Amino acid sequence: MTSSAFIMSMRTIQYHWRIHFLAALLVFGSTSISLSAEPSEYTLANGMKVLLVEVPKAPVATVQVWYKVGSRNEVMGRAGLSHMLEHMMFKGTARYPKGSFSRIVRKNGGIDNAFTSQDFTAYFENVAADRVGLALELEADRMQGLILDNSEFQTEREVVKEERRLRSEDDPQGALVEALFAQAFLSHPYHWPVIGWFADLDAMSLEDLQRHYDTFYSPNNATLVVVGDIKAESLLPTIKHLFEPIPRGPSPKQTLPPEPEQRGERRFFLKREAQVPFVMMGFRVPNYSSDDSYALDILESILSHGKSSRLYQSLVYDQKSSLAVGAEYSVLQTDPGLFYFYSLVNPGAKVEGVEEAIQREIVRLQNEPPSEQELQRAKNQVEAARVFEQDSNFRHAMLMGQAESVGAGWRRIDQFAEHIHAVTAKDIQRVAKQYLTPDNRTVGILIPLPSRPTDAAPTAVHDGKS
């Protein structure tokens, strides 16, 4: 199964001509662009929310079930429980034994998968429109009928441990990302990786998994999203027939104490076998619940979107000190997260110089707001990415499912353009001053070590995001 890296890459825009077309619309004053029908929203008797979107342009659909449970819902000593349960959800029920779920989907021409993040776990089937009922039947069955077998658990635990080796232990950049979050969040569960630590995976029991399943995998803690060539009114009776008999479960506590304010820079060094140094710099920032999140989203675009961005122009093009450089910020998170910078240092360049160059770009924004032309270009990029997320059944459903799961609600998606248009250059300068401060900074530096001779086969390189 994939993990949160799968969802976090959804902002990539592949067709440049579309960006230019949409940018023109935005420049000429468009404030609301919708590529899909308005969702039909229902709440079943057992509390499960249902979102149905009719998109008849092709005879296909995506069926997605989102559970409000991720690594933030785990406790110390059991990190990775949500991700492990995601794997176990494919191990079968009494009606559909091990291996039959994905086999049935593939036999009917579809694909299925799942992913776990800090805030949610989601399952999906992309199928022909006339197979939506089958996908719904499969998901309803495992929402209540999962069989947790100890021998399967023991086997799958080794699979997950190997996945961890590939993503973190054998990937120096992934290890630095993991360490950055561990240093930036000392008490909040964003501290531990989605995939878990080795010690926690070893300590995990079948009873832990059963308790997690019983607590969080209930209809009142889930959102069903179907987008595609469907008719909402005719599909709803099928959904009610399949899901309403599932009893309401407990109402898990979703509010967590906030991470205490950071009162000084945190800095660490990680030594791993690697080709070049890697630098990361993280700042704790608010999530969607703050209006500042929109200015932070635009700020990220100004700094790192495309070859015209400030970081690329400065560190890659002018100074030639970085092979790759950028920034990352996720608005749709349940709790306040990180705004972080990263740089893959060019061989021969000094790590200190790269860090100073990133800091200079931050200070530059703090001292002088961006030009109106630069601000408008960043707005176009951000809104284009968000709109074209809705140009695909799958990505549109993903966006709605994520918004619902983190507590923002799908309606906030429709309000996005309005909020983005309202961001001013002074707002960009203000949030840069307020959040990108030395006392709120966590810096991680990967120091390369020479490779040791080994006869082992090479391992795959992953992007390092859990």
N, C-alpha and C positions, 0 to 999 in steps of 0.2 A: 504494500500500500504506500501511497505517497503521503507526505506530511505537509506542514504549512507552507513550505517552499512553493508547492503547487499553486496555492491561491495567491501568494504575494507577488507572483510574476504576471498577474493578469493585467497590469497597467500598460504592458508593452503594446505599442501600436505598430502594426506591420505594413500598413499601406499608406505611404507618405502622401499620395495624391488626395486621400480622404482627409488628412489633417488640413491640407491647404484649402480644400473645399469648405470644411467646417469652420476653419478660422475666418474665412471670408464672411460666413454667416454671422459669426460672433461679432466681428468688427462692425458689421452693419446693424447691430443692435438687437440681435436675437437674444431673448432671455429665457426661453423655454423650448427645448428641442426634444421631442419624444419619438423614439424609433419603434416603440411597441405599444400595445394597448394597455389601458389602465388595469392593474391587477384586480381581480375579484377576491375579496378577503372573506373568510369564514372562520368561525371557531366552533369546533365540534363539542358535543355534550361532555366529553371527557377532558376538554381544555386544549386540545391540539389545534394550533393555528394552521390554516390552509390558505395558500396564495396561488391563484391560477391566472395565467396570462395567455390569452389567445393570440397566437402568431401564425397565421395560415399560409405564410409564404413558401413553406416546404413541408412535406408530409413526415415530419420528425418532431420529437419532443425530448425534453430532459425532465427526469423525475429525481428530485433531491429531498432527502430527509436530513434536517439539521438538528442536532442535539446541543443544548446549552451546557456543554461540559468540555473542558480542555485541561491543560496542565495547571491553570489557575485554580481549579477545583480539587487539586490534590493536596496531600499533606506531606510534611517533611518525613523522609524515609520511604515514601512510595511514589517518588517522581517517575513519570512514564506510564502510570496506570491507565490514563485515557487512551494513549497511543497503543498500548498492549491490548486493551479491550477492542479497539478498532480492528486489529488483526484477528482477534478471536470471533468477531462478528461474521466472519466468513467460514467458520468451522461447522456450521450446520444446525438444523433444528430437527425435531421429530418428523416433520413433514418434508423438509428438504435437507437431506443428510449432507455431510461434508463434501465439498466440491461441486455440489449440484447448483448452487446459486449462480455462480459466474458461468458455469457451463450452459445453463438454461438461457441466460441473457445472451451469450454468444451464439447459441443455436438459433435464437430468434433475431440475429443480425445486430445486436446491440453491444455496447461496452459498459463496463461498470468499474467503479473504484471508490476510494474513500480517502479522507485526509483528516489529520488532527492538527490543531493549532493551540495556542495559549488559551483561547477563549471558546472553542467549539470543536465538535467532531461532526463531519458531514459525509453522507453516502449518496452516490448518484448512479443513475442508469440513463444513458443516451440511447434512445430506441426509436424505431418507426412509430408513427402516431397510433397505428392500430395495435401496438404492443404496450401501450401505457398501462392498461389494466393489469397485465402480467407483472410489470415492474412494481406497481402498487401492492399487488398480492404478496410478492416476495418481501417487500419492506415491512408490510404489516405483520407478516409471519415472524420475522426475526426481532421485531420490536418487543414481542412478549415471549417468544418460544425458543430463545437461544439456549443451546446445550453447551455448558462449559465442562469440558472433559480434561482431566488432569494430565493424561499422556499427551494430548494435543497442546496443552498449555506449556508443558516442559519443552516440547519440540519448538513451538513458536517463540518461546523466550530466547532460544539460541538464535533464531532468525533475527529477532529484534536486536540482540546484542551484536550480531554481525553488521546489521544496519548502522548501529551506533559506531562501530569501528570505522566503517566507510565514511560516515558523515562527519565525525569529529576526531576520533583517535588518529586516523590516517589522513585527515585533511587539515593541515595547519591553519588555514584561513577559517574553516568551520570551527575549529577549536578556539580561535580568538573571538569569534562572534559569541560563542557559548560563554566564554570567560567574561566578556564585556557585560552581558546581562547579569551574570552572577555577581559582578562587582557593583553595578549600578543599582540593583535591587537586592537589599540585604534581608528584608523581612517579607516582602510581597512574593507570591508564588511565581511571578515572572523571573525570579531568581534562578529557577532550575529549568533545564532544557525539556522540550516537549517529549523527546525520546527517552529521557530519564538518565540517571547515572547507573553505572554498572552495579554498584552496591545495592541500589534500590531495586533494580531488575532482579538481582539474585534473591533479595529478601521478599519479593512479591509472592503472594500465595493465591491459590484458586479462590479462597474465601474473600480475599481483597477484591478480585475481579467480580465475583458474584455480588458483593455489596455495592460496588460501583455501578454495576448494571442495574440492580434493583433500585438504586437511588436516583440515577440520572436518565435511564432509558425508559421514559414513560411519555405518553402522549402529551401531557400537560407541560413537559419540558422540551417539546419538539416543535419544529415548523416544517410542514410539507410544502414544497414549491414545485409546481409543474408549469413549464413554459414550452409552448410549441403549438402545433396544429391540433388544438383541442377545442371543445365547447364546454365552457365552465359549468353551465347549468346541467348538461347531460352527464358530465364526469362526477359531479358532486355526489349523487346517490351512490355511485360505486365506492367513492372514498369513504362515505359514511358507513356503508355496509362492511367495509374491510377494517376500518380503524376505530369506529365508535364502540365496538364490543371490547376493545382493550381498556381495562380499568385505569382510571386516574391513579397516578402514583404519588409519592411524596412531593412536596414543593421544596426543592433544595434551596438552601440559602445561597444567594448569588452576590450579596454585598460583602466586600472584604475591607478590612481596615486599610487605609491608604499607606503607602510607603512614606516614612518620615522624611522631612525635608533634608536634602543634602546640604551640608554646611562646610564643604571644602572639596577641592579636587581629589579624585582617587586615580591612582596611576599604577599600572602593573606591567610586567614583562613576561612574555611566554616564549620559551625556547623550544623549538621543534625543528626537525629536519625539513628544510624548505629551500627553494631556489632564491627567493628574494624576500626582503622584509615586507610586512603588512602593517599598516597603521589604522587604528580605529579611534574615533572620538565621539562619545555619546553624551547627550543632554536629556534629562527628564523633562517631558513636556505634557500638556493636557491632551485628552482625546476629543472625540466628537462633541462631548457635552459642553465644551467651551467654544465660544465664538472665535477664539484665537486659533482654533484648529484650521480654519479656512486660510488665514494669513500664513500659518506654518506650511500648509500644503503648497501655496504659491511660492513661499520662500524656498522650499525644496526644489521646485521647478526652476527658479532663477539660478540656483546654485548648481544643479546637476542634470537637468534634462537636455540631452543632445550635445552636439559638438559646439554649439554657440553658448553653452552655459558657462558661468564664471569659473567654476572649478576646472572644467576641461580646458578652457582657454588658457588659464593661468598655469596649471600644473603639468598638463600633457603637451599643449601646443607651444606655449612660450618658454617655460622653464625646462620642459622635458625631464621632469623629476619623477613622473608617475607613468606607469604603464596603463593604469586604469584608476579612475577617481570618481566619487559620487557621494550622494547623500540619500537617506531613506527615512520616510516618515509614514506611518499608517494612521489615518484618521479613525478608521472603524475598529477600535479596540474597546473592550469592556472597561478597562481601567487605563489611566494615564500611562503612556509608554515612553519609548526613546526616539529622539531625533538623532540619528547618528551619521557620521562621516566615515569614509573609508578610502584608503589609497594603497594600491599595489606599487611599491617603490621601485623605480627604475634601477637596474644594476649600476652601481657606481655613485648614485645619488645618496645624499645623507638623509637619514630618517628625521633628524632634527629640522632640516630644511623643509621637508615635506610638511611636517607638523606646523611649522611656523607659517608656511604658505597657506594652509587651510585656515589657520587662525587669522591671517591678514584679510582673507575674504570675508570672514565673519565680522571683523572690526570695520571693514569697509562698509558693510551693510548697516552696521550700527551707527556709523558716523554720517552716512549720506543715503537717503532713500533711493531706490531704483528709479530710472527714468520711466516716463509714461509708456514709451515704446517697449521697453524691456518688461514692464509690468503687464502690458496687454499681451505680449507674446507668451508670457508664462501663463496667463489666464487661459489663452487659447489652447495651450498644450494640456493643461490640467482638465479643462472642460471637454476637450476632444477625447482624451483618454477615458473619461467617465462616460461620455455619450456612447462611444464605440464599445464599451463594455456591454452596453445594452443592445448592440447590433447582432449579438449571437444569443441564441436561446440559452446555451450553457452559461455564458458569462453574465447574462442578465439575471438568471436564477441565482447564480453565485452571489451577485451583488445584493440581491434582496435577502437571501438567506443569511449572509454575513451581517447585514444591517439589523435584521431581526434578532439574530443570536447574541449580538453584543449589547442590545438594548436600545439602539438608535431608532429602529423601526423603518420599514421600507419607504414610508412617505418622505423621510429625510432625503432620499435620493432625488426626488422631484424638486426639493428645495435647494439642491446643491448649487445649481447654476446661479440662482438669485444671490446666494451668500458669496459665491466666488466673485460675481460682478461687483459686490459691495466692498471688496477689499481694496484699500488704498495703499499708496506707496508709504505713507506714514505708518500704516498698520504693520507693514513689513519691517520697517525700521524699529517699531516699538517691540514687536515680539522677539526680534533678534536681540535687542537690549535686555529684555526681560528674562529670556530663557537660555540664551547661548552665552552664559557667563562662566568665568573660571571656577567659581564655587560650585556650580552645577555640572561640572565636567568630569567625565570618566574617560581616561585615556588608556588604551591597550596597544602594546607594540609587540609584534612577532619578530623575534630574533632568530634568523636562520642558523641551523646547525648543519654541518656537512653530512651527507648521506652515509650510512654505514653499509659496508658490503653485506649482501644477503642473497640467499638462493631462492627466496620466496618469490612467488609470482607477483607482478605489479597489481595494485588494487585500483579500483575505479576512483575518480575524483568527483566529489559532489560539491554543491554550492555551499554547504555548511549551515543552511538555515533549517531549523527543526520544523 
